[in-house]
Amino acid sequence: MRSEELFNEAKKYLPGGVNSPVRSYQPYPFFAQEAEGPRIRDADGNTYLDYCLAYGPMVMGHANPVVMGAVLNQMSRGTAFGVPTEKETELAREVVNRVPCAEMVRFVSTGTEATMSAIRLSRAGCGRKKIIKFEGAYHGAHDYALVKSGSGAVGLPDSPGVPEETTKNTILAPFNNEEALVEIFDQLGEEIAAIILEPVMGNVGCIEPKQGYLKFLRKLTQENDSILIFDEVITGFRLSRGGAQEYYGVTPDLVTLGKILGGGFPMGALAGKKELMEMITPSGDVYQAGTFNGNPISITAGLTTMELLDNNFYNDLNSSGNQMRSGIQDILDDKSLNYQVAGLVSMFQIYFTEKEVWNYADAKTSDTGKFSRYFHELLREGVFIPPSQFECCFLSTAHSPRDINTTLHAIENSITRAESI
């Protein structure tokens, strides 16, 4: 198999043979050759209906001709300049016009940079050190966010090389639990700079907030003069024109964006209230910089993508999501399987557990072995999803109703075989 050969060669030069751990699965990952629309083809000539979509960015499908045309035109003019371009302002204006909390924007290259900068800005804005994040949430691969449960609510490093002195200021809390947050603020309210959260937890499968929970967080942070950060790297421009904050009607102080914002190219952004954003260099003293911040290729791809994301786009995407989730639920009901179908709009996942999933502890009751069998059976059926139970699946407008019906047939076959092993 060509992918196996490529993987064995890659292991000589790349740690684990991959450039990100989520791409690794047993016995080896397939190596992509090309992709177009809703499909991806591997080095062995196999074609898959793709619901990973590069972990979310390809909301228009792969190699969208309008986006690619604009990018190719920009490439002929230059790929990086080291000085501002007019398009940076145009895309920033579009973000401000769409996202409720956004009054100013700083473009960066990754979601990790965006969340790292949001935390730094929050600490400077409040003059406090501690932040709260939720168990199981992923906010990038930097020291303040790589935290696991420790004694009490204080987090411990989730990776070798992260000092405990760093994570002692990161407090973990269970998602969708109001009492836990109240208790933390009762004890440490005057020390907490910010709460950072994915309004929909997309890095532990797909967990929505309970009704009223985001409004509770907004009220709690305002009462304690803390900053509320929505990490919308995944949900930004996917749930609605203005992201999760528009969808749920809750406006944070800061938001981090990525994935869809770059139209398939590396991109992140920090946006929020003007009084906070103007604290960032050079208008203020909170340092943030990057050689490829606002690079013209990503900016062009993002600006072109934004032009395509109109109301019809969201109506179509929501219709596709409903078709997928209801179809999966029908399959489970028909087989008398009480697994959990999660998701909203164009996000979906199956949790292989009978327990309702409202937080990370609930998600961990899933049968990951069974999910792995399901994943591999789907590959044999020509369907690619993220290989982990604790990731989210995504739809694009390139997925047709016929594609979804084909996928549902594959899901039914795959669940049947996963259950019989």
C-alpha positions, 0 to 999 in steps of 0.5 A, a space after each residue: 500500500 502506497 500510504 503505508 510506504 509513505 508512513 514508514 518513510 515519514 517516521 524517519 523524519 517526522 515524530 510519529 510520522 505526522 505533523 499533528 497527533 490527531 492525524 495518527 491512527 492505527 495501523 497508519 493514516 492514509 496519505 492525501 493526494 488531492 481533494 475537491 468538493 466533499 471528497 478526498 482521494 488518498 495515495 492508494 487511489 481510494 476516494 472518501 466522502 470527507 466529514 473531517 474537512 481538515 478539522 473544520 475549515 473547508 466549509 465550502 468543500 475542498 478547492 472551492 473554485 471561487 476561493 482558489 481563483 482569488 488566491 491564485 490571483 493574489 499569489 501572482 502579486 505576492 505572498 507576503 509583504 511585511 507591510 499592511 494591505 488594504 484587504 486586511 482592513 476589508 476583512 477586519 471590517 467584515 468581522 466587525 460587521 458580523 460578530 457581535 463583540 468585535 469592535 477591533 481585530 488582530 489577525 494572527 496565523 493560528 488559533 493557538 496564537 489567538 487564544 494565547 493572546 486573548 489570555 495575555 490581554 485578559 490578564 493585562 486588562 484585569 490586572 489579575 493572573 488566574 483563568 478558568 477553562 473547562 475540562 476537556 476543552 482545547 484552546 491550542 497547544 500553549 502552556 496555559 491551555 495544556 492543563 489537566 485535572 489536579 488537586 482541587 480545581 487547580 490544573 496540572 500540566 498536561 504535557 512534559 515540559 510545561 512548568 507547574 508554575 505556569 498551570 497553577 494559574 489555570 483553574 479547571 471546571 466542569 462544563 454546564 455546571 453552574 454550582 462549580 463556577 459559583 463555588 470557584 468565584 466565591 473563593 477566588 473571584 478577585 483573582 480571576 482574570 477570565 473564563 475561556 470556553 468553546 461555547 460549543 465544545 468541539 474538541 471533545 466531540 460536540 457538546 452544546 451548552 445547556 439552556 441559559 448556561 452561556 447567559 449565566 457565564 456572562 452574568 457571573 463574569 460581569 458581576 466579578 469584573 472578569 473577562 469572558 472569552 469565547 473560543 470560536 475557532 471552530 464555531 466562528 462563521 459555522 453556526 451563523 454569520 456571527 458565530 455562536 455568540 449570535 446563535 445563542 444571543 450572548 456577547 462575550 468581551 473577546 473572541 478568538 477565531 480561525 479555521 473558516 476565517 482563513 478559507 482553507 489557509 492558516 489564519 487566526 484572529 483575536 477580536 473584541 471590545 475596543 477598550 481591550 483591543 487598543 491595549 495591544 501593541 503598537 497602540 498599547 503595551 500588551 505585546 503581540 506580533 507575527 511575521 505572517 499576521 494578516 498575510 495576503 494569501 490567507 486574508 484573500 481566502 478569508 475575505 472571498 469565503 466571507 462573501 459566500 457565507 450568506 443567509 442561503 448558505 446557512 439555511 442549506 447547511 442547517 438543512 444538511 445537518 438536520 438530515 444527517 443527525 435525524 438519519 443517524 438517530 433513525 438508524 440507532 432507533 432501528 437497532 435499539 441502540 441508545 447511543 447519543 447523537 450530538 451536534 447542531 447546524 453543520 456539526 455532528 457526532 455519535 457518542 458510543 455511550 448510553 449516558 447523556 453527554 453534557 461535559 467531559 466526564 460524560 463523554 469519557 463514558 463512551 466506548 472508544 474501542 467501539 468507536 475505533 471499529 466504527 471509524 475503520 468500517 466507515 473507511 472501508 465504506 468510503 467515508 472519512 471522519 476524524 479518527 477520535 471519539 473526541 472530535 467533531 464531524 463537519 458538513 460543507 455546502 459541497 455535501 449534497 443530499 445524495 452524499 448524505 444518504 450515501 453516508 447514512 447507508 455507510 453509517 448503518 453498515 459500519 455500526 452493524 459491523 462494529 457492534 458484531 465484533 
